[in-house]
Amino acid sequence: MRHLLLSRLLLRRSSAPSNHHHHHLPLLRALSSAPSPISSDAELRKYAGYALLLLGCGAATYYSFPFPADALHKKAVPFKYAPLPEDLHAVSNWSGTHEVHTRVLLQPDSIEALQDALAAAHKERRKLRPLGSGLSPNGLALTRAGMVNLALMDKVLDVDVKKKTVTVQAGIRVAELVNALREHGLTLQNFASIREQQVGGFTQVGAHGTGARLPPVDEQVISMKLVTPAKGTIELSKEKDPELFYLARCGLGGLGVVAEVTLQCVERHQLVEHTFVSNADEVKKNHKKWLSENKHIKYLWIPYTDTIVVVQCNPPSKWRTPKLTSKYGKDEALQHVRDLYRQSLKKYRTEAESKDPEIDTLSFTELRDRLLALDPLDKEHVIRINKAEAEYWKKSEGYRMGWSDEILGFDCGGQQWVSEICFPTGSLAKPTMKDLDYMENLLQLIEKEDIPAPAPIEQRWTARSKSPMSPASSSEEDDIFSWVGIIMYLPTSDARQRKEITEEFFSYRSVPKDKDELAELQARLRKRFPVDAYNKARMELDPNKVLSNAKLEKLFPMLEPVHQAK
Ligand SMILES: Cc1cc2nc3c(=O)[nH]c(=O)nc-3n(C[C@H](O)[C@H](O)[C@H](O)COP(=O)(O)OP(=O)(O)OC[C@H]3O[C@@H](n4cnc5c(N)ncnc54)[C@H](O)[C@@H]3O)c2cc1C
């Protein structure tokens, strides 16, 4: 068997935003809080002892971090890990929110090598969880116990121009696949915001773009080769074992390693993107029509403003000849954001920093990240940034045209926590408008609870998927689903600031805090997804849980002896 160990640097993203941060020292705040009155000598000694202890701890904490005395005016020093032993790989997800150190990170370069690796892991009851590009915000692919990555299995195996299909090794990245399809006049039907995923990861989580007539991407899988620990390689399609095919198409890496996939493509095409600023009343009035008339549509909601940015993409033929320019140039659209950043630097940092000419070279998302980094949890500060964002979009109204893969990408900004929800919202003929109700409630909640919520909250739509483990799964062909992505940026490499942001975000995520809450979540998942069927397949294909990790076990525990489940 041949396999390669992944170089530590290959997957480790060094994308920690290079911001200038000052350090909030919670310690200083704790020490400056008013002491309670002290009544007796004994108590005085006790409190003096406490004070000493606190100071000691404070000094220890202070000096154990690499912060100089004038840290307020220095760049943040990223938290440094001790050097890792040579054979230990650090693998983190894109946002740096999940990281594992592992000694086992296999990279087979052929399906035979992959088969051998999984068979050996099965025999020895070792973990070998499939890992794609590691983009998933929840670190779904990660486990310290061992992973397998298909970066060396990234070939295009066959293109059938007539049928508009492509067969690839599942380690190919979406961007590379699109490049390869170009010369055949083909492309993928839809895209997520970025194109760095491996096709395996992209389809296994049922990734999605937007367009109420377009399903999530797993729906484009026509057939696949699944390499399993217990049953070797299985070929699946809707003709060959349809039940397992649909289950494994969006299988969260729990049923096998997808080695090869055949995808349905579409003709390469251009799109005209129309961006404009709207408000809740106008959206409510036009929602049904817009959903139905536009091939791709999304709303970017900006908390604490009445601005909703509407982005519609359609084939050029639908538009007579839109003027492909914006009213404002890029610099004009950005000027007020730069001004806000300069003012904020004066307030939070120094006059000198506000004069940095580099500010004029930053993109909007970079400016937003840097602005947020100055005081990410201060509601008033975040509102100022949101208002600047609303104005930026107003000044960016207009049309642009390009190839679909370029137009459908979206700059999501820097590292971030993401909480995404997907729910049914009727059909195109009869939308329930639950999608707009949801947003109304969400924005009200944000204001009521004074949440420093940054922009945008992205709302998208898809058609249904026939994969039962997809959040957009439905037996009704006409059903449509809305996807709402709530984010909290992590615009800093300061470990403490990241922790504060994380805590703030997690207080609004229903992450189970104890056994009862976990049981509740499991029950909810059981109602929505065919957990028994999923577990039954897992038990058959991977009885030793080679492919599993703690997250999968928590969400889909094999409670019952699986043979009882139907
Ligand atoms: C900036 C950013 C923007 C994003 N935008 C979107 C978006 O617009 N829409 C959207 O839907 N998602 C979006 N995502 C999420 C991303 O598309 C998904 O998380 C996708 O799964 C990532 O693919 P990956 O290759 O990184 O998979 P990983 O994160 O590595 O793995 C994801 C899952 O797939 C499994 N897996 C990976 N490869 C295989 C394989 N060969 N065989 C079997 N299982 C495998 C893993 O075990 C894991 O369960 C975004 C992520 C980022 C960071």
Ligand as a Chemical Component Dictionary entry (heavy atoms), coordinates in Angstrom:
data_LIG
# 
_chem_comp.id                   LIG 
_chem_comp.type                 NON-POLYMER 
_chem_comp.pdbx_formal_charge   0 
_chem_comp.three_letter_code    LIG 
# 
loop_
_chem_comp_atom.comp_id 
_chem_comp_atom.atom_id 
_chem_comp_atom.alt_atom_id 
_chem_comp_atom.type_symbol 
_chem_comp_atom.charge 
_chem_comp_atom.model_Cartn_x 
_chem_comp_atom.model_Cartn_y 
_chem_comp_atom.model_Cartn_z 
_chem_comp_atom.pdbx_ordinal 
LIG C1  C1  C 0 -15.889 30.904 3.377  1  
LIG C2  C2  C 0 -16.819 29.734 3.260  2  
LIG C3  C3  C 0 -17.970 29.863 2.505  3  
LIG C4  C4  C 0 -18.840 28.788 2.379  4  
LIG N1  N1  N 0 -19.969 28.951 1.644  5  
LIG C5  C5  C 0 -20.833 27.938 1.545  6  
LIG C6  C6  C 0 -22.020 28.069 0.784  7  
LIG O1  O1  O 0 -22.264 29.101 0.183  8  
LIG N2  N2  N 0 -22.875 27.020 0.719  9  
LIG C7  C7  C 0 -22.603 25.841 1.356  10 
LIG O2  O2  O 0 -23.394 24.911 1.258  11 
LIG N3  N3  N 0 -21.487 25.693 2.078  12 
LIG C8  C8  C 0 -20.607 26.699 2.190  13 
LIG N4  N4  N 0 -19.465 26.522 2.921  14 
LIG C9  C9  C 0 -19.236 25.220 3.553  15 
LIG C10 C10 C 0 -18.541 24.227 2.608  16 
LIG O3  O3  O 0 -19.046 24.288 1.319  17 
LIG C11 C11 C 0 -18.835 22.823 3.109  18 
LIG O4  O4  O 0 -18.445 22.734 4.437  19 
LIG C12 C12 C 0 -18.115 21.721 2.306  20 
LIG O5  O5  O 0 -18.402 20.484 2.820  21 
LIG C13 C13 C 0 -16.666 21.828 2.441  22 
LIG O6  O6  O 0 -16.022 20.849 1.637  23 
LIG P1  P1  P 0 -14.645 20.301 2.148  24 
LIG O7  O7  O 0 -13.994 19.602 1.022  25 
LIG O8  O8  O 0 -13.889 21.368 2.820  26 
LIG O9  O9  O 0 -15.156 19.227 3.210  27 
LIG P2  P2  P 0 -14.714 19.004 4.737  28 
LIG O10 O10 O 0 -15.111 20.186 5.525  29 
LIG O11 O11 O 0 -13.312 18.560 4.809  30 
LIG O12 O12 O 0 -15.658 17.773 5.078  31 
LIG C14 C14 C 0 -17.050 17.900 5.101  32 
LIG C15 C15 C 0 -17.702 16.540 5.281  33 
LIG O13 O13 O 0 -17.512 15.755 4.121  34 
LIG C16 C16 C 0 -16.876 14.532 4.436  35 
LIG N5  N5  N 0 -15.988 14.210 3.317  36 
LIG C17 C17 C 0 -15.041 14.987 2.752  37 
LIG N6  N6  N 0 -14.494 14.346 1.701  38 
LIG C18 C18 C 0 -15.107 13.146 1.624  39 
LIG C19 C19 C 0 -14.985 12.020 0.771  40 
LIG N7  N7  N 0 -14.118 11.984 -0.250 41 
LIG N8  N8  N 0 -15.760 10.949 1.005  42 
LIG C20 C20 C 0 -16.662 10.940 2.011  43 
LIG N9  N9  N 0 -16.811 11.966 2.845  44 
LIG C21 C21 C 0 -16.052 13.063 2.651  45 
LIG C22 C22 C 0 -16.166 14.771 5.746  46 
LIG O14 O14 O 0 -16.021 13.575 6.478  47 
LIG C23 C23 C 0 -17.141 15.716 6.433  48 
LIG O15 O15 O 0 -18.175 15.001 7.008  49 
LIG C24 C24 C 0 -18.561 27.555 3.039  50 
LIG C25 C25 C 0 -17.402 27.432 3.794  51 
LIG C26 C26 C 0 -16.531 28.509 3.908  52 
LIG C27 C27 C 0 -15.293 28.349 4.723  53 
# 
loop_
_chem_comp_bond.comp_id 
_chem_comp_bond.atom_id_1 
_chem_comp_bond.atom_id_2 
_chem_comp_bond.value_order 
_chem_comp_bond.pdbx_ordinal 
LIG C1  C2  SING 1  
LIG C2  C3  SING 2  
LIG C2  C26 DOUB 3  
LIG C3  C4  DOUB 4  
LIG C4  N1  SING 5  
LIG C4  C24 SING 6  
LIG N1  C5  DOUB 7  
LIG C5  C6  SING 8  
LIG C5  C8  SING 9  
LIG C6  O1  DOUB 10 
LIG C6  N2  SING 11 
LIG N2  C7  SING 12 
LIG C7  O2  DOUB 13 
LIG C7  N3  SING 14 
LIG N3  C8  DOUB 15 
LIG C8  N4  SING 16 
LIG N4  C9  SING 17 
LIG N4  C24 SING 18 
LIG C9  C10 SING 19 
LIG C10 O3  SING 20 
LIG C10 C11 SING 21 
LIG C11 O4  SING 22 
LIG C11 C12 SING 23 
LIG C12 O5  SING 24 
LIG C12 C13 SING 25 
LIG C13 O6  SING 26 
LIG O6  P1  SING 27 
LIG P1  O7  DOUB 28 
LIG P1  O8  SING 29 
LIG P1  O9  SING 30 
LIG O9  P2  SING 31 
LIG P2  O10 DOUB 32 
LIG P2  O11 SING 33 
LIG P2  O12 SING 34 
LIG O12 C14 SING 35 
LIG C14 C15 SING 36 
LIG C15 O13 SING 37 
LIG C15 C23 SING 38 
LIG O13 C16 SING 39 
LIG C16 N5  SING 40 
LIG C16 C22 SING 41 
LIG N5  C17 SING 42 
LIG N5  C21 SING 43 
LIG C17 N6  DOUB 44 
LIG N6  C18 SING 45 
LIG C18 C19 SING 46 
LIG C18 C21 DOUB 47 
LIG C19 N7  SING 48 
LIG C19 N8  DOUB 49 
LIG N8  C20 SING 50 
LIG C20 N9  DOUB 51 
LIG N9  C21 SING 52 
LIG C22 O14 SING 53 
LIG C22 C23 SING 54 
LIG C23 O15 SING 55 
LIG C24 C25 DOUB 56 
LIG C25 C26 SING 57 
LIG C26 C27 SING 58 
# 
